[in-house]
């Protein structure tokens, strides 16, 4: 993994030295993503910059920006192409000769032989890239199928800019940093900001599996980045793949094919010229990932887990048991409450825009732990979305059909009782019971505020486009998660937390070939006997005894409610006090103060809503009151 940044001086008013100076500030802000070196390329008023985290081919032949053999293309690339060795062999059979051993060079020569669109379809990996075509004067931006690697673009005054993280935009003198009101509402509703929005007006996230082609003349004709967003086209038909006929295979046939696919995906993700390990929580997904790694490794795999002194949130014993069974080289660290909370002041710098998935705290800590010994860590991300693991899928399969027979008007009248209960889960259940259809059911599950105008004084949240209905509510929700929750919550959380400590993470279960296979499975191979991820459970049982992983699903969380009533209470009252909120003029102080008081008193659990408000206020103080581009990411301990 690396960090990329660049811009085009649309009016052509600056000399090369000025362009390089601004580019250097952009890339310096991404040093945490690439501490092993930097590079720049400036020509035609196009500036491309790169920060390198060296993983494959540590020599100078892997440095970026990199120019293709013909001199036509220049690339800056963040990520990994896992099947690059197979593609390289095919290119060599066509007479292509390589100078080094990097996947970046393989990408460039693929573009030379097959063009951009065909090459993207051949790549299996995670990537965010900017590719400049000197012959046609065209800039290509593209992002991997699942959205593992981030890519923002927009205007900063007269510059068209793009970068891995928003902080890089502050390096350009024309960047206005005006908050996008609709993005604020979306964040308050979901606790994250879904693509294509960003928190800043006129700056967008390129959606997953999309490419954007811009001629330099196009940039001179308009200053509206939203016009360019509408030109972005998908190169992977996720919707079509998910609606293909269900495969009629036996469980044994399914297990054999899935085992082979995951072994391939895992093997390709173990290619690295630096130390490599894995996260291990003891759950199904991480245990299966480690089991497949250990099967293919000649030495014990380095595994990492963290525990908490609070017994209610400590699962380290399960990870320890799986590690012992598989024979890994296991490192475990118990985080004290004080250590766990130490990262909170740094979250606005790590995430750049409001982000409020509280598991961002333990994710950062396990990344920091792993980085002390390895540069690459495999994770179990993707098992829930691909194989039906979330508890909400059980709710959708067993509960939604039952309450759907009740007249909608009656269910919506029951929904009004949610304001009277202090229990968070009971309140959420009452909220979703008023859903009119499967898409409404999904939106309600992911809305901490059904009506954001109850807490925000101005504006409203825009509608989110969800995938078409997929034949069953479980398939529909899995596809919606893949398009919405996965790229904009889970993958954002892991990317920023890992990159803050210069750690590359890889997820075999998110290989697009594995997901395409998963979408052919019938629902009963995902959910059976009241349990999700049925087929993954059966596959894991080949490597790990059932008793080591069969237990109720728990998230990777922290005791947030108790922290907000205890040691974090003064911080919460400072950020969410009535007078600061009144002066700020964004939120309704009385509503917020009621929630704070009820939570402190213990009559209600408003953890998720309050965490969202706190993360917004923390971001606002950091970036809207006194922004700068020093961006020193914490590396405590």
Buried (B, 14 or more C-beta within 10 A) or exposed (E): BBBBBBBBBBEEEBEEEEBBEBBBBBBBBBBBBBBBBBBBBBEEBBBBBBBBBBBBBBEEBBBBBBBBBEEBBBBBBBBBBBBBBBBBEBBEEEEBEBEBBBBBBBBBBBBBBBEBBEBBEBBBBBBBBBBBBBEEEBBBBBBBBBBBBBBBBBBBBBBBBBBBBBBBBBBBEEBEBEBBBBBBBBBBBBBBBBBBBBBBBBBBBBBBBBBBBBEBEBBBEEEEBEEBBEEBEEBBEBEEBBBEEBBEBEEEEBBEBBBEBBBBBBBBBBBBBBEBBBBBBBBBBBBBBBBBBBBEBEEEBBBBBBBBEBEEBBBBEBBBBBBEBBEBEBBBBEBEBEBBBBBBEBBBBBBBBBBBBBBBBBBBBBBBBBBEBBBBBBBBBBBBBBBBBBEBBBBBBEBBEEBBEEEBEEBEEBBEEBEEBBEBEBBBBBBBBBBEBBBEBBBBBBBBBBEBBEBBEEBEBEEBEBBEBBEBBBBBBBBBBBBBBBBBBBBBBBBBBBBBBBBBBBBBBBBBEBBBBBBBBBBEBBBBEEBBBBBBBBBBBEBBEEEBBEEEBEEBBBBBBBBBBEEBBEBBBEBBBEEBBEEEEBBBBEEBBEBBEBBBEEEBBBBBBBBBBBBBBBBBEBBBEEEEBEBEBBEEE
